[in-house]
C-alpha cells in the first residue's frame, strides 16, 4: 500500500467559489424567499470563506436554507462557499489555501492534528454523529465480511476520508491492512462504482449516499447491485463531517464563530422540520441540482449521519467526550501518528448554542417528512 499518498501536505484539486449571495443563480431559478429577519448591511458584514467537501448538493441543504432565510446576513456574516474535492482534503486545504474554515471529516482532522498540529483547524460543530464511511462491494460478489477484503483491490479517490480512516477500520475488524490493495484514482465516483459493478475492481471507498447518488445520476440503482461494509458497524465511535474553523479566525472573531454556528444550527433545525423547503433553497444555489438524486441524499443525511441516539441527549453538533477520546486513541495507534492529539486540539463546544436550542433528530418527524418528500418526488 502506498502510504506516501496519505500525506496530508499534498492535496489535489481546484477550488470553484460559490458565493453565499448566490444572486445570479437564484435569478436563473426563480426569486429567493425573503429573509425572515433584518440583515446587516452588506458593507458591514464579515466575509467568511468556507470550503465544502464537494459542490453544493442535497446534504448541504441546511447551509442553503440558513443562507436563503438570511441567518448568516442577520448575524453580520457574508459567507462564501467553495466547492471542495472530498471531506478529507478539506482539512489541510483550510490552512494551505487561506480559508476561514470548512466542512470536512473529523477523522481526517484528528489525523492532521497528529501529523501537523500547528495551524490545524478546530471542529466547532459536528454535524455527522455517525460516520458515513463505507466500502461498496458487489452484492453478488465474494466479499461479505471485512476479512474478505484481504487480497482484493479497492478503488477510491486520491485523498478519500474512507481511505484515511481505513487503518482504524482494519485494525478493529481484524483485517491485515497490508493485504488490501488500494487503487487511487482521480476518475469520478460514478466510474469507480461502475468498475465494481462490472467486476473491474472489488470495491470502492466513499460515503454511502455519495456512491448511491453517483450511480443514480447515471440511472443505476446502487442499492440493487452493491453491498456496503459500513464503518459505523465496526467502529461506532467514529464521527463524520464537522464544521471546522481556522485557529486564527477563532482568535480574531470569536463572536462571529458563535454566530456562524448558531446560524448553521438554525438551518439544521428548520431543515429537519421542512426538508422540502431546504431542498428548494438548495436548488436555487446548486447549478447541478437533480431532485431525484439530491432529495434522497438529504434524507439519508438526516436519517443516518445525523441520527445517532446520543444527539437526542446532547443535540446535533456536540460530541460525547468518551467517544472522541476513543476515536483519537484508535486513529493515533492504527495510523501510527507521531503525536496523539489532545481532544481540545480537535473539538471545542465553546461556540455551540445552548442545549435547549440545538437541533435534535426526531425519528417519527423524520419518517413523516420522508413520506412527504417521497410523494413530492414521485
SEKEMI-435973 format. One record per residue (C-alpha): residue number from 1; chain; y, x, z. Coordinates in pm, whole numbers. Layout:
// residues N
{NUM A {Y X Z}}
...
// end
This chain:
// residues 378
{1 A {0 0 0}}
{2 A {338 136 -97}}
{3 A {520 134 236}}
{4 A {825 308 91}}
{5 A {923 -23 -68}}
{6 A {956 -168 281}}
{7 A {1261 47 348}}
{8 A {1548 -189 410}}
{9 A {1801 68 294}}
{10 A {1729 -17 -70}}
{11 A {1789 -370 -187}}
{12 A {1758 -507 -539}}
{13 A {1952 -791 -691}}
{14 A {2300 -907 -772}}
{15 A {2530 -1149 -598}}
{16 A {2670 -1467 -751}}
{17 A {2950 -1623 -550}}
{18 A {2969 -1995 -487}}
{19 A {3297 -2087 -320}}
{20 A {3280 -2343 -44}}
{21 A {3579 -2504 -210}}
{22 A {3341 -2596 -495}}
{23 A {3615 -2798 -657}}
{24 A {3521 -2723 -1015}}
{25 A {3156 -2812 -957}}
{26 A {3249 -3131 -780}}
{27 A {3482 -3234 -1059}}
{28 A {3199 -3196 -1306}}
{29 A {2963 -3410 -1098}}
{30 A {3195 -3669 -951}}
{31 A {3462 -3682 -684}}
{32 A {3381 -3539 -343}}
{33 A {3366 -3762 -40}}
{34 A {3686 -3729 164}}
{35 A {3681 -3511 473}}
{36 A {3631 -3704 793}}
{37 A {3898 -3514 986}}
{38 A {4220 -3326 912}}
{39 A {4168 -2986 756}}
{40 A {4364 -2677 848}}
{41 A {4593 -2594 551}}
{42 A {4415 -2368 305}}
{43 A {4655 -2079 351}}
{44 A {4588 -2070 725}}
{45 A {4208 -2066 709}}
{46 A {3999 -1760 785}}
{47 A {3780 -1664 491}}
{48 A {3415 -1621 588}}
{49 A {3175 -1473 332}}
{50 A {2813 -1578 392}}
{51 A {2512 -1455 195}}
{52 A {2242 -1721 150}}
{53 A {1874 -1649 95}}
{54 A {1895 -1799 -257}}
{55 A {2121 -2006 -476}}
{56 A {2233 -2333 -315}}
{57 A {1941 -2578 -313}}
{58 A {1782 -2856 -108}}
{59 A {1711 -2651 206}}
{60 A {2084 -2565 226}}
{61 A {2185 -2932 234}}
{62 A {2327 -2911 586}}
{63 A {2568 -2636 475}}
{64 A {2674 -2854 182}}
{65 A {2723 -3163 397}}
{66 A {2929 -2969 651}}
{67 A {3147 -2841 367}}
{68 A {3191 -3175 196}}
{69 A {3281 -3359 513}}
{70 A {3543 -3098 593}}
{71 A {3389 -2949 907}}
{72 A {3450 -2588 802}}
{73 A {3805 -2661 690}}
{74 A {3883 -2856 1008}}
{75 A {3768 -2552 1205}}
{76 A {4011 -2332 1017}}
{77 A {3742 -2167 805}}
{78 A {3724 -2109 431}}
{79 A {3351 -2049 391}}
{80 A {3239 -1880 72}}
{81 A {2865 -1878 0}}
{82 A {2693 -1610 -208}}
{83 A {2356 -1667 -373}}
{84 A {2103 -1418 -239}}
{85 A {1766 -1296 -359}}
{86 A {1540 -1364 -64}}
{87 A {1554 -1424 310}}
{88 A {1451 -1067 393}}
{89 A {1701 -893 166}}
{90 A {1988 -1092 319}}
{91 A {1966 -891 639}}
{92 A {2051 -538 516}}
{93 A {2289 -665 248}}
{94 A {2526 -813 507}}
{95 A {2633 -464 615}}
{96 A {2578 -289 283}}
{97 A {2797 -530 87}}
{98 A {3051 -626 349}}
{99 A {2953 -988 414}}
{100 A {3069 -1153 735}}
{101 A {2723 -1297 784}}
{102 A {2425 -1452 615}}
{103 A {2133 -1691 632}}
{104 A {1813 -1490 642}}
{105 A {1478 -1426 805}}
{106 A {1468 -1345 1176}}
{107 A {1158 -1124 1139}}
{108 A {1347 -913 885}}
{109 A {1635 -892 1131}}
{110 A {1401 -767 1404}}
{111 A {1266 -501 1168}}
{112 A {1612 -381 1068}}
{113 A {1719 -368 1433}}
{114 A {1419 -145 1498}}
{115 A {1489 75 1198}}
{116 A {1868 95 1188}}
{117 A {2037 -79 1482}}
{118 A {2392 39 1406}}
{119 A {2582 -241 1235}}
{120 A {2279 -469 1232}}
{121 A {2375 -839 1223}}
{122 A {2300 -1068 1516}}
{123 A {2149 -1416 1488}}
{124 A {2380 -1682 1633}}
{125 A {2184 -1993 1530}}
{126 A {1811 -2002 1449}}
{127 A {1763 -2296 1213}}
{128 A {1389 -2249 1149}}
{129 A {1200 -2274 1476}}
{130 A {877 -2238 1277}}
{131 A {818 -1970 1017}}
{132 A {775 -2089 657}}
{133 A {599 -1768 554}}
{134 A {272 -1808 370}}
{135 A {25 -1668 121}}
{136 A {-64 -1912 -155}}
{137 A {-417 -1876 -297}}
{138 A {-626 -2079 -541}}
{139 A {-769 -2388 -378}}
{140 A {-1100 -2335 -558}}
{141 A {-1097 -1957 -509}}
{142 A {-1284 -1726 -271}}
{143 A {-1000 -1681 -17}}
{144 A {-1044 -1930 265}}
{145 A {-960 -1725 574}}
{146 A {-721 -1435 638}}
{147 A {-1014 -1191 643}}
{148 A {-1091 -1289 283}}
{149 A {-764 -1121 177}}
{150 A {-929 -780 209}}
{151 A {-999 -629 -132}}
{152 A {-764 -874 -302}}
{153 A {-433 -839 -492}}
{154 A {-142 -1045 -360}}
{155 A {184 -1067 -553}}
{156 A {536 -1103 -421}}
{157 A {898 -1012 -475}}
{158 A {1008 -653 -400}}
{159 A {1162 -748 -66}}
{160 A {990 -1065 47}}
{161 A {1001 -1196 403}}
{162 A {628 -1272 396}}
{163 A {550 -915 286}}
{164 A {779 -770 552}}
{165 A {601 -970 825}}
{166 A {252 -921 681}}
{167 A {162 -636 920}}
{168 A {211 -875 1213}}
{169 A {4 -1143 1041}}
{170 A {-273 -898 952}}
{171 A {-287 -740 1298}}
{172 A {-313 -1080 1469}}
{173 A {-569 -1215 1222}}
{174 A {-789 -903 1233}}
{175 A {-723 -813 869}}
{176 A {-744 -449 758}}
{177 A {-399 -427 602}}
{178 A {-490 -111 410}}
{179 A {-746 -309 212}}
{180 A {-494 -562 81}}
{181 A {-316 -457 -239}}
{182 A {41 -585 -266}}
{183 A {179 -617 -617}}
{184 A {560 -628 -604}}
{185 A {736 -783 -900}}
{186 A {1085 -898 -992}}
{187 A {949 -1184 -1200}}
{188 A {1016 -1544 -1098}}
{189 A {830 -1717 -818}}
{190 A {704 -1971 -1072}}
{191 A {542 -1692 -1275}}
{192 A {394 -1527 -966}}
{193 A {243 -1859 -857}}
{194 A {116 -1937 -1207}}
{195 A {-56 -1598 -1212}}
{196 A {-253 -1711 -908}}
{197 A {-348 -2043 -1066}}
{198 A {-451 -1862 -1386}}
{199 A {-660 -1605 -1197}}
{200 A {-440 -1304 -1279}}
{201 A {-364 -1247 -909}}
{202 A {-547 -1351 -595}}
{203 A {-245 -1480 -405}}
{204 A {132 -1493 -376}}
{205 A {362 -1424 -81}}
{206 A {651 -1659 -13}}
{207 A {780 -1970 161}}
{208 A {550 -2271 136}}
{209 A {811 -2507 -5}}
{210 A {963 -2241 -230}}
{211 A {628 -2183 -401}}
{212 A {569 -2556 -439}}
{213 A {922 -2611 -572}}
{214 A {893 -2325 -821}}
{215 A {581 -2480 -970}}
{216 A {728 -2830 -959}}
{217 A {1013 -2706 -1175}}
{218 A {751 -2639 -1443}}
{219 A {574 -2969 -1393}}
{220 A {286 -2822 -1190}}
{221 A {161 -2974 -863}}
{222 A {130 -2668 -641}}
{223 A {-47 -2852 -360}}
{224 A {-319 -2962 -601}}
{225 A {-404 -2610 -711}}
{226 A {-315 -2392 -414}}
{227 A {-430 -2346 -57}}
{228 A {-179 -2198 187}}
{229 A {-259 -1943 455}}
{230 A {41 -2022 672}}
{231 A {168 -1756 910}}
{232 A {254 -2014 1176}}
{233 A {-117 -2092 1216}}
{234 A {-190 -1727 1306}}
{235 A {136 -1602 1461}}
{236 A {306 -1915 1601}}
{237 A {564 -1708 1792}}
{238 A {748 -1610 1474}}
{239 A {1076 -1779 1387}}
{240 A {1222 -1822 1038}}
{241 A {1567 -1845 886}}
{242 A {1874 -1795 1103}}
{243 A {2250 -1785 1064}}
{244 A {2347 -1428 1147}}
{245 A {2685 -1258 1173}}
{246 A {2805 -901 1142}}
{247 A {2893 -742 1480}}
{248 A {3244 -664 1357}}
{249 A {3305 -1029 1271}}
{250 A {3182 -1143 1613}}
{251 A {3405 -888 1786}}
{252 A {3717 -977 1587}}
{253 A {3668 -1353 1556}}
{254 A {3459 -1491 1844}}
{255 A {3626 -1833 1827}}
{256 A {3565 -1852 1454}}
{257 A {3199 -1767 1515}}
{258 A {3175 -2051 1764}}
{259 A {3348 -2291 1525}}
{260 A {3121 -2189 1239}}
{261 A {2806 -2252 1443}}
{262 A {2943 -2587 1560}}
{263 A {3010 -2695 1203}}
{264 A {2662 -2590 1090}}
{265 A {2505 -2772 1385}}
{266 A {2702 -3085 1295}}
{267 A {2580 -3055 938}}
{268 A {2219 -3043 1059}}
{269 A {2269 -3342 1292}}
{270 A {2408 -3551 1008}}
{271 A {2150 -3427 756}}
{272 A {1872 -3541 989}}
{273 A {2047 -3876 1022}}
{274 A {2107 -3921 648}}
{275 A {1922 -3677 420}}
{276 A {2023 -3883 119}}
{277 A {2393 -3809 182}}
{278 A {2311 -3442 235}}
{279 A {2129 -3428 -98}}
{280 A {2424 -3588 -273}}
{281 A {2652 -3323 -124}}
{282 A {2409 -3054 -238}}
{283 A {2407 -3192 -591}}
{284 A {2783 -3152 -606}}
{285 A {2756 -2783 -505}}
{286 A {2434 -2670 -675}}
{287 A {2459 -2605 -1051}}
{288 A {2079 -2618 -1093}}
{289 A {2014 -2914 -863}}
{290 A {1695 -3103 -952}}
{291 A {1637 -3411 -740}}
{292 A {1259 -3419 -775}}
{293 A {1247 -3057 -653}}
{294 A {1534 -3033 -405}}
{295 A {1456 -3363 -229}}
{296 A {1103 -3265 -119}}
{297 A {1224 -2914 -32}}
{298 A {1483 -3055 204}}
{299 A {1237 -3293 369}}
{300 A {986 -3011 410}}
{301 A {1254 -2803 581}}
{302 A {1347 -3085 820}}
{303 A {992 -3191 900}}
{304 A {824 -2850 922}}
{305 A {1053 -2548 959}}
{306 A {1297 -2733 1189}}
{307 A {1040 -2942 1375}}
{308 A {882 -2717 1639}}
{309 A {830 -2916 1962}}
{310 A {1044 -2672 2160}}
{311 A {1350 -2794 1968}}
{312 A {1327 -3129 2145}}
{313 A {1391 -2939 2468}}
{314 A {1642 -2671 2370}}
{315 A {1775 -2801 2039}}
{316 A {1767 -2661 1687}}
{317 A {1950 -2328 1686}}
{318 A {1830 -2194 2020}}
{319 A {1512 -1994 2081}}
{320 A {1255 -1956 2356}}
{321 A {1310 -1616 2518}}
{322 A {938 -1558 2566}}
{323 A {860 -1630 2201}}
{324 A {1133 -1394 2086}}
{325 A {1015 -1116 2316}}
{326 A {657 -1155 2192}}
{327 A {773 -1157 1829}}
{328 A {974 -839 1881}}
{329 A {684 -663 2051}}
{330 A {436 -766 1780}}
{331 A {659 -661 1491}}
{332 A {756 -333 1658}}
{333 A {390 -248 1713}}
{334 A {241 -368 1384}}
{335 A {526 -239 1165}}
{336 A {543 91 1355}}
{337 A {914 60 1416}}
{338 A {1078 375 1558}}
{339 A {1260 162 1817}}
{340 A {1178 -167 1987}}
{341 A {1493 -380 1965}}
{342 A {1628 -548 2275}}
{343 A {1642 -930 2246}}
{344 A {2023 -927 2272}}
{345 A {2035 -699 1965}}
{346 A {1862 -973 1769}}
{347 A {1995 -1304 1903}}
{348 A {2276 -1445 2113}}
{349 A {2314 -1807 2221}}
{350 A {2676 -1744 2324}}
{351 A {2811 -1937 2027}}
{352 A {2580 -2238 2035}}
{353 A {2729 -2580 2113}}
{354 A {2645 -2744 2447}}
{355 A {2285 -2855 2481}}
{356 A {2370 -3224 2454}}
{357 A {2537 -3170 2115}}
{358 A {2262 -2969 1947}}
{359 A {2054 -3110 1664}}
{360 A {1701 -3213 1753}}
{361 A {1405 -3308 1536}}
{362 A {1328 -3677 1562}}
{363 A {979 -3740 1427}}
{364 A {1000 -4119 1392}}
{365 A {1350 -4098 1245}}
{366 A {1238 -3827 1006}}
{367 A {950 -4042 883}}
{368 A {1189 -4331 818}}
{369 A {1430 -4101 638}}
{370 A {1146 -3954 433}}
{371 A {1035 -4303 328}}
{372 A {1391 -4389 218}}
{373 A {1414 -4064 25}}
{374 A {1078 -4116 -144}}
{375 A {1187 -4463 -257}}
{376 A {1509 -4321 -399}}
{377 A {1316 -4051 -586}}
{378 A {1072 -4299 -737}}
// end
